[in-house]
Amino acid sequence: MKAKILGFLAFSILYINAKAQLNQRFDNTNYKAIYFSEACKLIAANPDLLLLDVRSPGEYADTGKSVSYNIGRLNGAVNLTIDSVPAHIKDLEQYKDKTILVYCSHSQRSRIVSKYLGDNGFKNVYSLNGGMTQVNKTAIAGFPCKSSLYTSNLPYKFVGPDDAVALIKDRNTVIMDVRTPTEFNIRDTSEYKNVGRIRGAVNVPLNTIDKQITLLAKYVDKPILIYDLFGQDGIEAAIKLTNAGFTKVNVLFEGINTFFANTSTSDTKRDLLIASPAYKLIGVRETVDLVNANPNLIIADFRPKQEFENKSGNNFSNLGHIKNAVNFNSVDDLEAYLKDKPKTLPILIYSSFSASMKGMAGMANTDLSKVSRQLSIEGYTVYLLYSGLYSVVWASANVESCKDAASILVDHQGFY
């Protein structure tokens, strides 16, 4: 009997993993993907709704080994890991005709589970677009029931870019940049790390915090906003400070990168940055607007040819491309292409996931920030999609203010 149960669970895991590339074209078929504003209305209208969290127990309880996965949960949610859902399908039968709202960290797992439930006869299944990642980025204005729905076991608080602006403008806030001195001073040998800093920030590198705790004690009761480049070190710094008794610690979710990967058109956040590079770091919303407003825009795609053509052996790399993009294998190829072009033509540069592709399998050993800086020196107006094409694809399916991003994508229907 035990062998049969283990066999069933193994089959279930294989079944769900085989669908790890489910396409978001399944949205609104036998389940519906919804945004935060819709979720608030759904919860209010269905008091017996089941909130289903399909992350790991560590993620759910904010006790995971990787601190970057500990990002809070929704009040009242039941936790069933993605691989355990088939084994608990009988337990869920009571909700077959009721409303179920499924969520995870980024909304890939929630889509997979939502489709599985829909395939098994559950009639009112919803997947929360963006998951807990987008919950932490979104201000109350974009998620009206967030204050009553969001909870965590963390001693520090995550803030998204819009909420961070209010903290930065509060002169009582201590803004703590925990990057290395070379990154803080815009002198790092890795050009993609030289993105500027928040005005008024003090540099307290992560590896020095323990030694500086006594000096930092004067800030123990003040609001503190911590940031790094991508978020991990900011969390580590927050843990050190809260363990030392600091009580008002805020972490800029996903680091200063979130200011460049923004999903709004507001320049407010930019005004709070200093020492920014000569080229323009832009996010999804700005990229969509730039592509649509500039028919003569030169769009340089720096990915391997097989990825550009959607022929990669790794489906996750088959993201399509931005319309009118030209694929370049090297900086020399781009320079040759630009040779007879007027420098008045703006240039958009991007790759898959990041401005730096060093060490990433299957990608050119190129720092696109360095390329962008050199072209700026040569007199071109350069825009760098800092978080890469993946951010456009993801936002098109998960962020309400960016759902029109799908209109600038070619040969991509999604990876859920």
CORUR-V572831 format. One line per field, one symbol per residue. psi: psi as a letter, one per 30 degrees, with the letter a starting at -180 (. if undefined). Layout:
BEGIN
psi = ???
END
This chain:
BEGIN
psi = eeeeeeeeeeeeeeeeefgfgkkgffkgdglkklleeeeeeeeefifgkjjjjgaleeeeghglejfffjgalkkgkkjjleffeefgeeffefgegakkjklbefgeeeeeeeeeeefggkfikkkjkfafefeffkleefiegeefekllgkflkkkleeeeeeeefjffkjjjjglleeeeghgkfjeffigalkkgkkjikegfeefgeeefffgeglkkjklbefeeeeeeeeeeeefggkfhkkkjkgafefffglglfkgeeefgklhllelkklaeeeeeeeeffifgkkjjjilkefeeghgkfjeffigalkkgkkkkfleeeeeeefegkkffklkkklaeflfkgkgkkglkikjfeeeeeeeeefgljkkjjegleeeeeeefffjefgfffffgkkhkflg.
END
